């Protein structure tokens, strides 16, 4: 498949730095000049130290893992380190040219699913959870074909400009996580283009339903299933695995597993995500509040005793 052209890709990160406070600007620039292995070491080390000092955060991480069936103290430390890598890694990636990011992908497993989907003449919905390096997945896909990605800005206002500059470039187009963005995804799929969604992101009222996720009910988006039904698009799970010692990334692509009898589409999605996460549980962003109740949404009924 021919790659999409990245000629004339703007150097947006430098301009975005101007919106940062001096100390944060210096941090971003310092991170940007480091090799990726050093970024991962620093991120992992900083996170381990922070977890030792922040007992409340360490306890929450351990509780989230335990509730999901992972009762291992070593895994708690590993998950904390991977979360630190994720945060520092994002700052690093947002400042790299797309061509350099693409070269960091060492292998792609399941690429045949993309080839088959293209042969059908339909669009593709890539479901990329908060697992591994989801930042790389969109940039890699955008090097092959135009992709429209559902986007929710970082909570920290200071990072919004650099995050957008680092994500919305080349053939990657960002759209807001609202009705306008959903319409943009639908339009892209009707043109047989690609779209990317974080499927474990908690949706707003009316855009999800309660479904089990690692033994607890989580408000789960229904957008991707509706889009697939309306357009005939292929739905693929996408996991960008972070390789050891900053060696790069491995992308895994696979279709959703078949729906089980009596299973809702939301539960089918969550079961598929559980399968991905169990392969590399330390690389899942357990600090993300997957079980929160969005504004205006009625909380789920507590399980009946016995």
N, C-alpha and C positions, 0 to 999 in steps of 0.2 A: 504494500500500500504506500503511495507517495505521501510524504509528510506535508503538512500545511506549511506555507511559507511564513517565516518569522522575520523576513526582511523588514528593516525599518522599525524593529521593536523599540519602543521608546525607553529611555533610561529614566523611569518614573520614580524609582526608589530615592534617587538623589533629591528630587524635588519634594518628595513626600517628607524627607527628613526635616524640611524647613518648618513643618507643623509641630515638631517635637520640642520638648523642653531641652535646653542645652545638655543636661546630664544624660537624658534618655537618647538624645541624638548621638552623643559620644559612645554610649553603650552599643547602639545599633551599628554604628560604623566599626567599632572594635570587633563585634561579633562577625560582621560581614567580611573582614579580611582574614579570619581564621580558617584553617582547614576543617572539613566536616568532622574528622575523628576527634579533633580537639574540642569542637563545639559539643559533641556528644559526651565527652569526658567531663567537661565543665558543667553541662546541664545536669548530668546524672549525679555528679558530686554535690552540686549546690542543692539539689532536691533531697538528697539523703540527709544533708546537714539540716535543712529546713524542717524535715520530718522529725528529726531528733529534738528540735527545739519546740516545734508546734505539736504538742501532745494531742490537742483536739483534732487536728487534721489527720494525724497518724491514726487515731482511734476511728475516725470516720472512714478512712481508706480501708482499714482492717475490717470494719463492720460491713462495708459494701462488698468486699471480697468474700467474707464469710457467708453473707446472705445469699450470694450467688453460688455457693458451694465450694469455694476455694479457701480452705482453712490451712494456710501455710505461711508461717512468719517470713520465710525467705521470699515468698511471692509478694508480700507486702513491700519489702525493701526494693525488690526488682521493679514493681509497678510504680513506686515513687520515683525511682531513677529514670524510668522510661518517660514518665510525665514531665520530668525536668528536661529530658532530651527534646521532647515535643515542643516545649515552650521556646527554648533557645534555638532549636532547629528552624522554627517558623521565622524568627527574625533573620536568620541566615538565608533561608530560601527566598524570602521576599526581596532580597537584594541581589539574587543571582539572575543572570540571563536565562531565558527558558531553554536555550540550547545546552547550557551547562547542566541544568536540572535533568534534562532528558538523558544525558550521558551517564547519570548516576543510577539509572535503572539497568541492573545487570541481567535480568531475565524477566520474561513474561510467561506465566503458566496459564493456559486456557485461551490463548489468542485466537484459536480456531472458532470459539464462540462468537467473536467479533466478526470474523470473516463470514461465517454463516449468516449472521444477522444482516450484514451489508448485502449479501447476495439476495436476501428476501426483499430488499428495497424499502425496509422500514427503519425507523429510528431506534436508538438504543438508550435505555435508562440505566445509568451506572449508579448502583447503591454503594456508597463508600462510608462506612460507619466511622466513629471516633476510634479507630484501630490502626496502629502503625502510623505511617506518615501520609495522611489523606491529602496534604498539600501537594505532594509530588504527583499523585494520581491524576488530578485535574490537569496539571501542566503537561504531563506525558500524553494524556488523551488529546489535549489541544494541539500537540505537535503533529498529530495524525489527521485531525478533522475538526471543524468548528464544534464547540461544545458550550452549552448554556448551563450555568451552575447556579443553583439556588443558594443565596448568600444571606447570612445574618451578621451584621457588623460586630466586632469585638465590644465587650462591655466597656473596656477602658478606652475612653474617647481619644487619648493620645496616640493609640495604635491604629486608629481607623484609616487614616490617610495612607500610611505605609502598607497596611494590610491590603487595602483595595488596589494600590499600585502594584503590589507583588502578585496579586491573584488575577486581576482583570487586564490581561495582556495577550498579545498574539491572537490566537483563535479562541481564547477563553473569554466568555462573556458572562458577567455577573448580573443576576436579577434578584430583587428583594424577595424575602420569604413572606410574601403576602399574596393577595388575589391577583395583583398585577404580575407578580413573578410567576405564579402558576399559569396564567394566560400565556406568558412568554415561553414557558416550557412546552405547553400544548402546541403553540405555533411552530416551535423548532422541530418537534416530533412529527408534525404534519408535513414538514419539509424533509423528512427522513434524516434529520440531524441527530446529534447526540446531546443528552442532558445528564447532569450530575446532581445527586441529592445525598445529603447526610440523613440516612433513614432513621437513625436513633435520636435525631433532634426532636425535642418536644414541640409539637405543633400548637397553634392557638386554638381557641374555642371553635368548634364546628369543623375542624380539619383533622380530627382524630377520633379514636375510640380506645377504650381500656382493653388491654390484652396482656397476658402473662409474659414477663421477661425475667428469666432466671428466678422463677418462683414467686415474683411479686408483680402486681398489676402496674403497668406503665401506660401512660397516655401515648398512643402510637399513631403516627401519621397514616392516613389513607390515600394521600395524594397520588403516590406512585402507582397504586393499583388502578385508580380511576384513569390516570393518564394512559396506562397500558391498555385498558379496556377500550378507551375511545380511539386509540391510534394504532393498535396492533403492534406497538413497539416491543422489542425484546428487552427483558429485565435481567441485568447481570449484577451479581455481587462482585465488588471490587475491594481487595485488601492489599495495601501497599506495605509489605513487611520491611521493617527496618533491620538491616543486616548487622552483624556484630562488628565492633571496632570501626564504625564509620565507613564500612566497605561499600555502602550504597543501599539499593533497595531491590526487592523482588516483588513484582505485581502478580497477584492471583486473581483470576477471573473465572466465574462459574455461574450457572443459572440458578434460579431459586429452586429449592427442592419441591417436589409435588405436594399439593395440599393434602393433609390427612383427612379422613372422614370426619365430618362435623366441625372441622377447623375453620376459623375465620381467616380472612386475608391478612388481618393485622397480626394474628398469632402465627400464621405461616411466615410472615416477615421476621418477627422476633425470634422464631425458632431457627431460621436461617442465620440470623446474626449471632445467636448463641453458638451455633456450630463454628462460625468463623472465629469468634472470640476464644473458644476453648483451645484452639490451636496455638495461640500466643496470648494467653490472658494477661501477661505482664505488660503487653503493648496496648491494652485498652485503657481509655481515659476514664478511670473509675471515679475521678473527682467530679466528672460531669453529673449534674443532678438529674439523672434519667427518670426519677420517680416523682418529680414535682407536679403539683396540680396547677395548671395554667389558670390565669384570671378568668372567672366566669364559668369554669368547668366544674361540674358536680363531682366531688371525690368519689372513688369507687366504694361500694359497700364492703365493709370488713368481712372476712371469711367467717362463716358460722362455726361456732365451737363444735368440736367433735367431727 
